[in-house]
Structure formats: structure tokens, C-alpha cells
Amino acid sequence: MINLFVDTNIFLNFYHFSNEDLDNLMDLSSLINGDEVTIFITQQVLDEFNRNREIKLHDAIKRLSLNELKSELPQMCKDYDEFKDLKKSEMIFKEKKRMLIEKLSNDIKSKSLKADQVIFRLFDNSKIIPISNTIMASAKYRFELGNPPGKNKSLGDAINWETLLSIIPKTKDLHFVSDDSDFSSPLDKNDFSDFLNNEWKNLKKSNLIFYNSFNQFLKTTFPEVKITTEDIKNTKIKAFEDSTTFDAARARLAELVKINEFSIEQLNRIIIASISNNQIYWANDYTPELIGQKLQYLLNEHEHDIEYDLYHKFCDTFKIEPILRFEDL
């Protein structure tokens, strides 16, 4: 039996998966029904998901709305039939996009997206753990002591952690999936927080197995369940990280912009690459519209997901006015 905790942002990332990948995730639901996996969902995760689902999907609709098919042609082209065909194609594109947004908005409101079907099926087959007064008091005490996890004066991560400490039986291992930096080591984002890991081992006498993506969890525990979307994204991010020329940096960033749907962990990787690879930030000196502006486009409304110091270093490097964040107050 696998005991599994999945953090809120991991569930929200399911909205970036392809239909094929979501079909494969349905197989995981069968494994849960077959008593191979027990997913523990805290009430805090459930509440956070319900609060952030519409925000996440609103961002997707907004980006789709901004997607334009517009031809800028000189006046001399107007007498040609092909010009008329292009204008007609533009009108067809606009109408089809309007119809797509309308249908997508209706499915979002009715919670009938394929990702919704997968997520809610997983929720239905999970153990939902309520927030007790004892858990709330423990979370507040932890926060007042300054012990992780916790940031921005929020108790959410502390509540999740105290809930897991209270509900997982002693000697039972826990598989923990989160891309929240509160839970990872400052030395290596692929490792769990040393403080929290030691606390877990001392109190539970068991192991906590950490993953910073759901795909990583599946590859380790259920390799037959394939999620190719994340593999493709990570391959393209790795290529961007390894850019050895200005042209490579520009071309690989353009490929990332085409995807434009990334997890917090992936966004942080992109930003780290942009400030550590001189072929990226030097290329910006010559073509900011192909580097800095595209990076800003990727970050649009996700600035708060980037680690504080990393975000400000990025703004300094690319001469961008930083957006005011909670930590600045």
C-alpha cells in the first residue's frame, strides 16, 4: 500500500496536461480503487484548490483571448485575391476562437473539463482530512516558532504538515508530491527540507519520499502510467538551460513561449537559466524583444510563484520593474 499526499499546485498542474495524459491518469484512479494507493487530501488542499481553480483557468482563457492571427500587409496587396483570402481567414479565425472560448468557459463553469473529471475522481477516492482545532493550534504554534513550512504569513503549508503528522500511522512511509519551495531543501530543490525530514523520521519512525512533480512520482512508482506532456516540457527547458549561443537561446525560448503552461518548479528553472546562462542574458542586450519580453510574457501573473530573491535578481538582470509582492510590504 502506498500512502500519498499531493499538494494543491500539483492538482492545478493537471489543467496543463494533454487529453492523452489525462486518460492515462484515469488508470491511477483504478489503482486507488484497487487499494494499491491511498491519497490523503487535507481540507486545506481541498479549499486551496477550490479557491485557485477559477484563477488558474481564467489565466488560460485570458492568454487564449490575446492570441491573435493578424496580417500586416502593404496597401499594394489589396488588389490580389490572396489578400481577400487572408482577410477571410482572419475573420474565420476570430469567429472560431470566440466559439472556442465560449465552449471552454461553459465547461469551466460546469466543471466538465477532462482535467476536472480526473481530479474530482481522485478526490472522491481519497481520504479527506478535516482541520481540527488541535491541528490549527499546532500550525499556529509552529508558525510562531519560525519553523518550516510557511511563508507570507500564511498557515496553509503548516496546516497540511500538521495534518499529515497527525493522520499517517507510525512506521508507515509517505510519498509526498509538491513543487512548493517551503517543503524543499534550499541546497537542492530536488531534496526534501532537512528540518522537516528529520522531524518526520523522529515522530513517525518511517521514510518520507519526496517528488517535486507528479510525473516524477509516476515514473518511480507506476512507470506504466505515462505522462508525456511533462517530459516534452522538461526536455525543452533543459535545451534552454543548455543554450550555448545567442541564436540557440532565442530559438529555444521561442519554443517555450509556444507551450506557455508551466509548473512552479518549471518556471523557476526557466528563470534560473535566464540569469545564470550568459548566452541568454547577453542575448537580451541585443534583442530584448526576443529574450526579456518573452520571459516577462511567460511570467505574466505568475511573479508570485517565483522565489523572492530569484525574482528580484531576474528583474535586476533584465532591467524590469518588479511587481510589488507580499514580501515587499
PLY file of the C-alpha trace (Angstrom):
ply
format ascii 1.0
element vertex 329
property float x
property float y
property float z
element edge 328
property int vertex1
property int vertex2
end_header
0.00 0.00 0.00
1.30 3.45 -0.99
0.35 6.40 1.19
0.32 9.52 -0.97
-0.03 13.26 -0.35
-0.44 15.58 -3.35
-0.13 19.35 -2.83
-2.57 21.86 -4.33
-0.39 23.19 -7.16
0.24 19.65 -8.40
-3.50 19.14 -8.90
-3.76 22.54 -10.60
-0.99 21.49 -12.99
-3.30 18.76 -14.33
-5.01 21.50 -16.37
-1.81 21.69 -18.45
-1.88 18.00 -19.39
-2.94 16.68 -22.79
-6.11 14.61 -23.18
-3.96 11.52 -23.74
-2.11 12.12 -20.48
-5.37 12.69 -18.61
-6.71 9.41 -20.00
-3.61 7.71 -18.60
-4.20 9.37 -15.22
-7.60 7.70 -15.13
-5.62 4.48 -14.74
-4.30 5.82 -11.45
-7.88 6.18 -10.24
-8.33 2.48 -10.90
-5.25 1.71 -8.82
-6.72 3.74 -5.96
-10.00 1.85 -6.24
-7.97 -1.35 -6.20
-6.45 -0.41 -2.82
-2.90 -0.02 -4.16
-2.75 3.70 -3.27
-4.32 5.78 -0.51
-4.35 9.50 -1.27
-4.63 11.73 1.79
-6.24 15.07 0.94
-6.26 17.68 3.67
-9.20 20.05 3.89
-6.65 22.81 3.40
-5.62 21.39 -0.01
-9.27 20.98 -0.98
-10.06 24.58 -0.02
-6.95 25.93 -1.78
-7.84 24.01 -4.94
-11.40 25.35 -4.96
-10.12 28.91 -4.38
-7.48 28.76 -7.12
-9.13 26.66 -9.83
-11.03 29.58 -11.36
-7.97 31.84 -11.14
-5.87 29.24 -12.96
-8.46 28.73 -15.70
-9.16 32.46 -16.03
-5.47 32.89 -16.83
-5.75 30.25 -19.58
-8.81 31.98 -21.08
-7.05 35.34 -20.93
-4.00 34.00 -22.78
-6.23 32.39 -25.40
-8.08 35.69 -25.86
-4.80 37.51 -26.50
-3.81 35.02 -29.20
-4.17 36.93 -32.47
-4.00 35.98 -36.14
-3.40 39.30 -37.81
-1.73 40.04 -41.13
0.01 43.37 -41.58
0.28 43.72 -45.36
1.19 46.73 -47.54
-1.51 48.58 -49.48
-0.27 47.20 -52.81
-1.54 43.74 -51.80
-5.20 44.74 -51.67
-5.89 44.14 -55.36
-4.90 40.47 -55.14
-7.30 37.59 -54.47
-4.89 36.14 -51.96
-5.24 39.28 -49.84
-9.00 38.76 -49.70
-8.43 35.12 -48.76
-6.14 36.13 -45.92
-8.70 38.61 -44.56
-11.39 35.96 -44.79
-9.14 33.55 -42.88
-8.67 36.17 -40.17
-12.44 36.52 -39.77
-12.86 32.74 -39.62
-10.09 32.52 -37.01
-11.71 35.21 -34.84
-15.13 33.54 -35.01
-13.74 30.07 -34.26
-11.74 31.48 -31.36
-14.86 33.17 -29.99
-16.79 29.89 -30.22
-13.91 28.01 -28.58
-13.71 30.46 -25.68
-17.49 30.26 -25.20
-17.48 26.45 -25.11
-14.42 26.35 -22.89
-15.95 28.87 -20.48
-19.14 26.81 -20.25
-17.16 23.64 -19.50
-15.15 25.50 -16.86
-18.36 26.72 -15.17
-19.91 23.26 -15.27
-16.64 21.66 -14.11
-16.72 19.25 -17.01
-13.18 19.65 -18.38
-11.34 16.37 -18.76
-8.88 17.53 -16.08
-11.86 18.18 -13.78
-13.06 14.62 -14.33
-9.67 13.21 -13.36
-9.16 15.50 -10.35
-12.63 15.05 -8.88
-12.45 11.30 -9.36
-9.18 11.29 -7.42
-10.78 13.47 -4.74
-13.76 11.11 -4.50
-11.43 8.17 -3.93
-9.22 9.97 -1.39
-9.33 10.29 2.37
-10.34 13.89 3.15
-8.86 15.00 6.48
-10.69 17.89 8.23
-8.90 20.70 10.02
-9.36 20.17 13.74
-8.83 22.77 16.47
-5.78 20.78 17.58
-4.22 20.89 14.10
-4.92 24.61 13.80
-3.32 25.31 17.18
-0.26 23.22 16.27
0.10 25.03 12.94
-0.07 28.44 14.63
2.48 27.38 17.25
4.82 26.09 14.53
4.50 29.33 12.62
5.16 31.46 15.71
8.34 29.47 16.38
9.51 30.21 12.84
9.70 26.54 11.92
9.00 25.46 8.34
6.87 25.13 6.37
5.31 28.57 5.97
5.64 31.83 4.08
3.88 35.16 3.54
2.21 34.93 6.95
0.13 32.02 5.63
-0.63 28.94 7.75
-1.64 26.76 4.80
1.54 24.69 4.49
1.84 24.36 8.27
-1.74 23.08 8.44
-1.01 20.49 5.75
2.12 19.34 7.55
0.49 19.11 10.98
-2.44 17.23 9.44
-0.11 14.64 7.91
1.80 14.26 11.16
-1.47 13.57 12.95
-3.06 11.16 10.45
-0.31 8.96 8.95
0.28 5.92 11.21
3.70 5.40 12.76
6.17 3.26 10.77
4.21 3.94 7.54
6.08 5.66 4.71
4.59 8.66 2.94
5.03 9.63 -0.72
4.90 13.44 -0.82
4.38 15.38 -4.09
4.81 19.17 -4.06
6.63 21.84 -6.04
6.27 24.34 -3.18
9.70 25.64 -2.13
8.55 25.61 1.50
8.97 21.85 1.52
12.21 21.55 -0.44
15.82 21.99 0.63
17.41 25.41 -0.04
20.52 23.50 -1.13
18.79 21.30 -3.70
15.17 21.74 -4.80
15.00 18.02 -5.61
15.51 17.15 -1.94
13.07 17.48 0.93
13.67 20.02 3.70
16.22 18.57 6.11
14.39 20.08 9.09
11.06 18.53 8.09
12.61 15.22 7.07
14.26 14.84 10.47
11.02 15.76 12.21
9.15 13.14 10.20
11.64 10.38 10.94
11.75 11.18 14.65
7.97 11.29 15.07
6.78 8.69 12.55
9.75 6.29 12.53
9.36 5.95 8.77
10.51 7.46 5.48
9.13 10.39 3.54
9.74 10.03 -0.20
9.70 13.43 -1.90
8.83 14.31 -5.53
8.61 17.81 -6.99
6.30 16.73 -9.83
3.54 14.20 -10.30
5.33 12.80 -13.32
8.36 12.04 -11.15
6.14 10.14 -8.70
4.58 8.10 -11.52
7.93 7.24 -13.10
9.19 5.93 -9.76
6.12 4.05 -8.58
3.88 3.41 -11.61
6.06 3.59 -14.75
3.24 2.05 -16.80
1.24 5.28 -16.35
2.81 7.61 -18.93
2.60 11.43 -18.80
4.38 12.62 -21.94
3.38 16.31 -21.71
5.74 16.97 -18.81
8.57 15.06 -20.48
8.28 17.29 -23.54
8.26 20.46 -21.43
11.25 19.35 -19.36
13.20 18.44 -22.48
12.61 21.90 -23.95
13.50 23.59 -20.65
16.72 21.54 -20.49
17.58 22.67 -24.03
17.01 26.31 -22.99
19.18 25.83 -19.89
21.97 24.41 -22.07
21.90 27.16 -24.74
25.44 27.75 -26.00
24.78 30.61 -28.45
22.60 33.71 -28.64
20.62 32.17 -31.52
20.03 28.96 -29.58
18.79 30.93 -26.56
16.35 32.90 -28.72
15.07 29.86 -30.61
14.63 27.70 -27.51
12.87 30.47 -25.59
10.51 30.86 -28.56
9.68 27.15 -28.22
8.87 27.63 -24.53
6.60 30.58 -25.33
4.61 28.31 -27.65
3.90 25.99 -24.71
3.34 28.74 -22.14
1.93 26.43 -19.45
4.41 25.53 -16.75
4.50 24.36 -13.17
6.07 26.49 -10.44
9.15 24.25 -10.46
9.48 24.63 -14.24
9.05 28.41 -14.13
11.77 28.67 -11.51
14.07 26.56 -13.71
13.46 28.90 -16.66
14.23 31.98 -14.56
17.36 30.41 -13.03
18.61 29.62 -16.54
17.91 33.16 -17.72
20.09 34.74 -15.01
22.85 32.10 -14.90
23.47 31.36 -18.60
25.37 34.28 -20.14
24.22 33.29 -23.63
20.68 34.11 -22.52
21.17 37.36 -20.63
23.80 38.67 -23.04
21.46 37.93 -25.97
18.94 40.18 -24.23
21.32 43.15 -24.62
20.95 42.85 -28.39
17.38 41.59 -28.73
15.32 42.30 -25.60
12.13 41.72 -27.59
13.26 38.11 -28.15
14.52 37.42 -24.62
13.39 39.77 -21.83
9.94 40.49 -23.20
9.27 36.81 -23.87
10.40 35.88 -20.38
8.03 38.53 -19.00
5.26 37.01 -21.11
5.91 33.59 -19.56
5.85 35.12 -16.10
2.68 37.15 -16.65
0.68 36.96 -13.39
2.98 34.23 -12.06
5.56 36.52 -10.49
4.44 35.49 -7.01
5.30 31.84 -7.85
8.99 32.66 -8.32
11.21 32.57 -5.25
11.56 36.08 -3.85
15.35 36.57 -4.19
15.36 34.83 -7.57
12.61 37.07 -8.90
14.38 40.27 -7.85
17.67 39.09 -9.33
15.82 38.36 -12.57
14.33 41.88 -12.56
17.76 43.41 -11.93
19.37 41.35 -14.70
16.77 42.25 -17.32
16.13 45.80 -16.06
12.48 45.09 -15.29
10.44 47.00 -12.72
9.47 44.30 -10.19
5.83 43.81 -9.31
5.12 44.50 -5.65
4.85 41.22 -3.75
3.67 40.36 -0.27
7.25 40.08 1.00
7.85 43.71 -0.01
5.12 45.02 2.29
0 1
1 2
2 3
3 4
4 5
5 6
6 7
7 8
8 9
9 10
10 11
11 12
12 13
13 14
14 15
15 16
16 17
17 18
18 19
19 20
20 21
21 22
22 23
23 24
24 25
25 26
26 27
27 28
28 29
29 30
30 31
31 32
32 33
33 34
34 35
35 36
36 37
37 38
38 39
39 40
40 41
41 42
42 43
43 44
44 45
45 46
46 47
47 48
48 49
49 50
50 51
51 52
52 53
53 54
54 55
55 56
56 57
57 58
58 59
59 60
60 61
61 62
62 63
63 64
64 65
65 66
66 67
67 68
68 69
69 70
70 71
71 72
72 73
73 74
74 75
75 76
76 77
77 78
78 79
79 80
80 81
81 82
82 83
83 84
84 85
85 86
86 87
87 88
88 89
89 90
90 91
91 92
92 93
93 94
94 95
95 96
96 97
97 98
98 99
99 100
100 101
101 102
102 103
103 104
104 105
105 106
106 107
107 108
108 109
109 110
110 111
111 112
112 113
113 114
114 115
115 116
116 117
117 118
118 119
119 120
120 121
121 122
122 123
123 124
124 125
125 126
126 127
127 128
128 129
129 130
130 131
131 132
132 133
133 134
134 135
135 136
136 137
137 138
138 139
139 140
140 141
141 142
142 143
143 144
144 145
145 146
146 147
147 148
148 149
149 150
150 151
151 152
152 153
153 154
154 155
155 156
156 157
157 158
158 159
159 160
160 161
161 162
162 163
163 164
164 165
165 166
166 167
167 168
168 169
169 170
170 171
171 172
172 173
173 174
174 175
175 176
176 177
177 178
178 179
179 180
180 181
181 182
182 183
183 184
184 185
185 186
186 187
187 188
188 189
189 190
190 191
191 192
192 193
193 194
194 195
195 196
196 197
197 198
198 199
199 200
200 201
201 202
202 203
203 204
204 205
205 206
206 207
207 208
208 209
209 210
210 211
211 212
212 213
213 214
214 215
215 216
216 217
217 218
218 219
219 220
220 221
221 222
222 223
223 224
224 225
225 226
226 227
227 228
228 229
229 230
230 231
231 232
232 233
233 234
234 235
235 236
236 237
237 238
238 239
239 240
240 241
241 242
242 243
243 244
244 245
245 246
246 247
247 248
248 249
249 250
250 251
251 252
252 253
253 254
254 255
255 256
256 257
257 258
258 259
259 260
260 261
261 262
262 263
263 264
264 265
265 266
266 267
267 268
268 269
269 270
270 271
271 272
272 273
273 274
274 275
275 276
276 277
277 278
278 279
279 280
280 281
281 282
282 283
283 284
284 285
285 286
286 287
287 288
288 289
289 290
290 291
291 292
292 293
293 294
294 295
295 296
296 297
297 298
298 299
299 300
300 301
301 302
302 303
303 304
304 305
305 306
306 307
307 308
308 309
309 310
310 311
311 312
312 313
313 314
314 315
315 316
316 317
317 318
318 319
319 320
320 321
321 322
322 323
323 324
324 325
325 326
326 327
327 328
